[in-house]
């Protein structure tokens, strides 16, 4: 329902638990997925993951590619679309709503550009900014049309994923994200803008997930889960597992696939099933949030605090990874295996959860969120 109060930032007590809890949990998967990109100095295999030889690292990579790779960012895209509808529903009129949503999306694009150039060229903030601008043009589209568009878009998702990540054989040369393996920081700085511009080609699935998030936001499905949400919580992760496991087994040598066409097909299925998994993860967490209700324990509170400060936490992850992993800093990415890298990623995520909880207790918003709000919403 449209209010007469005008658009303003959501206050602490007005926030829904499910989206914040989902963001807080999924930032762990974001950390795991992003940290793997920093590994270098060894041959690369499918989807440019380093080729491991000992059992622990091979199992870790298999699990990561099955349950994490290409699964976290679609869930965030769905939450992004869901959140845009929450903002839209607080507008006084359509002009105000579109103006604020466009401004927010453009600033996200700017934030992403700065993040990509200075720290991490695999940035997703800019991709979400582009997604936001697309969603603004579809706010008046009927639900059925939204879902049809989301389904049709799976075709380019499959095609682009098959082409973008097609590295079936061991190679010492990176096919994407070249800056992560160069020794000279200035060369890396010059490469990152190019890599950032190419990043959306490997994240085309955000459009489908974002449109589904808009559809769910219109029904407030995360706040009041229905039968559709319960089914998604089961079938989404199952589809993600079935679609992701073949790539995980192939990347780690448990299964050998030499045919380039077969590798492309595996990549396509991996990415499409990753969208289903991401949506399923969000659905499962919404059911958990519904069960928690107002009886939040310290863990749920801390995770939700991290989710409320998701952009700040995301940027802090990049700061830690850049300080430790690239060859032009400490260079741990040239020696750490997948298992140790996952441990580092989860430790970094846990530290951001603790930091977010301290900020909540101090009554402080995340600095990135504060800046975005000041730039997005009109003064007063």
Long-range contacts (C-beta under 8 A, 24 or more apart in sequence): 1-89, 2-89, 2-90, 2-91, 2-92, 2-93, 3-90, 3-92, 4-92, 5-90, 5-92, 6-90, 6-91, 6-92, 6-96, 7-87, 7-90, 7-91, 7-92, 7-96, 7-97, 7-100, 7-377, 7-378, 8-90, 8-377, 9-373, 9-377, 10-86, 15-308, 16-222, 16-223, 16-289, 17-289, 17-292, 17-296, 17-300, 17-304, 18-222, 18-223, 18-285, 18-286, 18-289, 18-290, 19-79, 19-82, 19-83, 19-222, 19-307, 20-303, 20-304, 20-305, 20-307, 20-308, 21-285, 21-288, 21-289, 21-292, 21-300, 21-303, 21-304, 21-307, 22-75, 22-79, 22-222, 22-281, 22-282, 22-285, 22-286, 22-289, 22-307, 23-76, 23-79, 23-306, 23-307, 23-308, 23-310, 24-302, 24-303, 24-304, 24-305, 24-306, 24-307, 24-310, 24-353, 24-356, 25-285, 25-303, 25-307, 26-72, 26-75, 26-76, 26-281, 27-306, 27-307, 27-310, 27-313, 27-314, 27-317, 27-349, 27-352, 28-345, 28-346, 28-349, 29-67, 29-68, 29-71, 29-72, 30-72, 30-73, 30-76, 30-314, 30-317, 31-317, 31-345, 31-346, 31-348, 31-349, 32-64, 32-68, 32-342, 32-345, 32-346, 33-64, 33-68, 33-69, 33-70, 33-72, 33-73, 34-120, 34-122, 34-317, 34-318, 34-321, 34-345, 35-321, 35-325, 35-341, 35-342, 35-344, 35-345, 35-348, 36-64, 36-69, 36-338, 36-341, 37-122, 37-177, 37-180, 38-180, 38-321, 38-325, 38-326, 38-333, 38-341, 39-325, 39-333, 39-334, 39-336, 39-338, 39-341, 40-174, 40-180, 40-181, 40-327, 40-333, 40-334, 41-181, 41-327, 41-333, 41-334, 41-335, 43-170, 43-171, 43-172, 44-167, 44-170, 44-171, 44-172, 44-173, 44-174, 44-175, 45-167, 45-168, 45-169, 45-170, 45-250, 45-251, 46-165, 46-167, 46-168, 46-247, 46-250, 46-251, 46-263, 46-266, 46-267, 47-165, 47-167, 47-247, 47-251, 47-267, 47-270, 48-165, 48-167, 48-174, 48-175, 48-176, 48-177, 49-251, 49-338, 50-338, 51-170, 51-251, 51-252, 51-253, 52-252, 52-337, 52-338, 54-337, 56-337, 56-339, 57-337, 57-338, 57-339, 58-252, 58-253, 58-254, 58-338, 59-252, 60-337, 60-338, 60-339, 60-342, 61-248, 61-251, 61-252, 61-338, 62-245, 62-248, 62-249, 62-251, 62-252, 62-254, 63-248, 64-248, 64-338, 64-342, 65-244, 65-247, 65-248, 65-251, 65-270, 66-240, 66-241, 66-244, 66-245, 66-247, 66-248, 67-240, 67-241, 67-244, 67-277, 69-244, 69-247, 69-248, 69-270, 69-274, 70-161, 70-205, 70-244, 70-270, 70-271, 70-274, 71-240, 71-244, 71-274, 71-277, 71-278, 71-281, 72-278, 72-281, 73-124, 73-127, 73-203, 73-205, 73-206, 73-278, 74-205, 74-206, 74-208, 74-209, 74-274, 74-275, 74-277, 74-278, 74-279, 75-209, 75-278, 75-279, 75-281, 75-282, 76-124, 76-128, 76-278, 76-310, 77-128, 77-131, 77-205, 77-206, 77-207, 77-209, 77-210, 77-213, 77-278, 78-209, 78-210, 78-212, 78-213, 78-216, 78-278, 78-279, 78-282, 79-213, 79-282, 80-128, 80-131, 80-132, 80-210, 80-213, 81-131, 81-135, 81-209, 81-210, 81-211, 81-212, 81-213, 81-214, 81-216, 81-217, 82-213, 82-214, 82-216, 82-217, 82-222, 83-213, 83-217, 84-132, 84-135, 84-136, 84-213, 84-214, 84-217, 85-213, 85-214, 85-217, 85-218, 86-217, 88-139, 97-139, 98-136, 98-139, 100-376, 100-377, 100-378, 101-132, 101-135, 101-136, 101-139, 102-132, 102-133, 102-136, 103-375, 103-376, 104-132, 104-372, 104-376, 105-129, 105-130, 105-131, 105-132, 105-133, 105-136, 106-133, 107-372, 107-375, 107-376, 108-132, 108-372, 109-133, 111-311, 111-368, 111-372, 112-196, 113-193, 113-196, 115-315, 115-318, 116-192, 116-193, 116-195, 116-196, 116-199, 117-189, 117-192, 117-193, 117-196, 118-192, 119-315, 119-318, 119-319, 119-322, 120-318, 120-321, 120-322, 121-177, 121-179, 121-191, 121-192, 121-193, 121-195, 121-196, 121-199, 122-177, 122-195, 122-199, 123-196, 123-199, 124-199, 124-203, 124-206, 125-311, 125-314, 126-196, 126-199, 126-200, 127-199, 127-200, 127-203, 127-206, 128-206, 128-210, 130-200, 131-206, 131-207, 131-210, 134-207, 134-210, 135-210, 135-211, 135-214, 138-211, 138-214, 139-214, 143-215, 143-218, 146-211, 146-212, 146-214, 146-215, 147-211, 147-212, 147-215, 149-211, 150-207, 150-208, 150-209, 150-211, 150-212, 150-215, 151-208, 153-204, 153-207, 153-208, 153-211, 154-208, 154-272, 154-275, 156-204, 157-204, 157-205, 157-207, 157-208, 157-268, 157-271, 157-272, 157-275, 158-268, 158-269, 158-271, 158-272, 159-268, 160-201, 160-202, 160-204, 161-202, 161-204, 161-205, 161-267, 161-268, 161-270, 161-271, 161-272, 162-264, 162-265, 162-267, 162-268, 163-264, 164-201, 164-202, 164-267, 165-202, 165-267, 166-260, 166-263, 166-264, 166-267, 168-257, 168-258, 168-260, 168-263, 169-258, 176-202, 180-326, 180-333, 181-327, 182-327, 182-328, 183-327, 183-328, 184-328, 185-328, 188-326, 188-328, 205-271, 205-272, 205-274, 205-275, 208-275, 209-275, 209-278, 209-279, 212-279, 221-286, 222-282, 222-286, 222-289, 223-286, 224-290, 225-283, 225-286, 225-287, 225-290, 229-283, 229-286, 229-287, 230-283, 230-287, 232-279, 232-280, 232-283, 233-280, 233-283, 233-284, 233-286, 233-287, 234-280, 235-276, 235-280, 236-276, 236-277, 236-278, 236-279, 236-280, 236-281, 236-283, 236-284, 237-277, 237-280, 237-281, 237-284, 238-280, 239-273, 239-276, 239-277, 239-280, 240-273, 240-274, 240-276, 240-277, 240-278, 240-280, 241-277, 242-273, 243-269, 243-270, 243-272, 243-273, 243-274, 243-276, 243-277, 244-270, 244-273, 244-274, 244-277, 246-270, 301-357, 301-360, 302-353, 302-354, 302-356, 302-357, 302-360, 303-353, 305-353, 305-356, 305-357, 305-359, 305-360, 306-352, 306-353, 306-356, 306-357, 308-356, 308-360, 308-365, 308-366, 308-369, 309-356, 309-359, 309-365, 309-366, 309-368, 309-369, 310-366, 311-366, 311-368, 311-369, 311-372, 312-352, 312-356, 312-366, 312-367, 312-368, 312-369, 313-349, 313-352, 313-353, 313-355, 313-356, 313-366, 315-368, 316-348, 316-351, 316-352, 316-355, 317-345, 317-348, 317-349, 317-352, 320-348, 320-351, 321-348
